[in-house]
Amino acid sequence: MALCEPLELEDYGVQVIGEASPPKWHLAHTTWFFETFLLKPFVADYRSFNPEFEYLFNSYYDGVGEQFPRPERGTLSRPTVSEVMAYRRHVDEAMRLLLDSDQAQVRDRVVLGLNHEQQHQELLVTDIKANLGLNPLRPAYVGSMAGTGEVPSVPMAFTEYSGGIAQIGADGGDFRFDNENPRHRVWLDDFSLANRLVTNAEYAAFIADRGYESPALWLSEGWRWRREHSVGAPLYWREVDGTWFEYRLDGEQPLAPQLPVTHISHFEADAYARWAGARLPTEAEWESVAREHRVAGNFADGVLHPLPATDPGLSQLFGDCWEWTSSAYTAYPGFEPLPGALGEYNGKFMSGQMVLRGGSCATPAGHVRASYRNFFYPPDRWQFTGIRLAKSTNRS
């Protein structure tokens, strides 16, 4: 609700791209989750606020029922915003009956629901940015982020890591999603990893060197995507009279060279890495390094934009930008999805997507960990996605 405070009433129903959803839908869907997976099965006399909401606000749970088409969510003028707010109040009040439950299944579903809501808090931020940033007026969502680009970024350097057998995946303790299980062994060859994310200035050099016009740098599917969609710069970049501007949540601003480049597709990240004489890390390489570092960074409780790297050591592993890896999103050996419809949460999407790691400036603090696996399709770039380079190391 706090994330919606800067919005005008007209903003709640807007959906400018098919991947993004209107703010009103996010508010209703997260409410639907608690109603569907907690109130209906565990509260005997629970009465639905509106039975038709089960169809309107089901995202992709086929085991629950049919869903209203995702690309058409912005066509729904009804229910009104006030009705959605009343729906949230209705479910919140009913949830009070369950929060003191001593049933393990109830507790587990409440925790899953809270983590699900955190995911939608992030999606709400990025979807609002799409709605505003792709508006010709490019209106601001928050006040000035002055100073974010004035601090220089440290020079890029690579640290070498020895290969061998490593273990990745969730290792017990706090909450984790099912796709982080089970913990298992992997083999790593020697590799090196960049100390920070790629900056706007470095990516602008790729553009200036005609990187978008060099097919040898691109995956075949990526080259076709670039041509079909006339892509020549990151999402939210705009060139005016030879000067680059970037839309941020504080409005369109001159491109800050020292900030991490963001809103990059996997295709663009992979092409840039080739141009730079490097590659994207595997998710196993990334996690093997991240496990040795504390989860701290620029998350959603800070500035809603990536910040420059100021630590000469390994930095920006967590927060700032989701980091594309070269790993396809597939099941770990021995993976078992959650039972019932909740098993559709992650497992059904293990096809055609790529893994991202680390969280972003729009991720709620405390939501990610070293084993956290995010995943998007290669063309997707409306999230705060960025680039960390890796190299193979030949220790002959």
Beta strands, then each sheet from edge to edge (+ up, - down):
strand 1: 158-161
strand 2: 164-168
strand 3: 184-188
strand 4: 191-194
strand 5: 237-240
strand 6: 243-248
strand 7: 251-254
strand 8: 297-298
strand 9: 318-319
strand 10: 322-328
strand 11: 354-357
strand 12: 374-376
strand 13: 385-386
strand 14: 390-392
sheet 1: 1+ 4- 14+
sheet 2: 2+ 3-
sheet 3: 5+ 6- 7+
sheet 4: 8+ 9+
sheet 5: 12+ 11- 10+ 13+
end
